[in-house]
Amino acid sequence: MISQDPRSTDFFPYICTITDSGQFIIYRVMGKLTLY
């Protein structure tokens, strides 16, 4: 799923995936990696 980050003023796209353990991984296309 590629979407827009509503929390970012630059609105860079990010990719959201869910691991087998159920952890959300938000990967910013610009290079940042945020784990939820």
Secondary structure as GFF3:
##gff-version 3
##sequence-region A 1 36
A	DSSP	beta_strand	2	4	.	.	.	ID=ss1
A	DSSP	beta_strand	13	18	.	.	.	ID=ss2
A	DSSP	beta_strand	24	28	.	.	.	ID=ss3
A	DSSP	beta_strand	33	35	.	.	.	ID=ss4
###
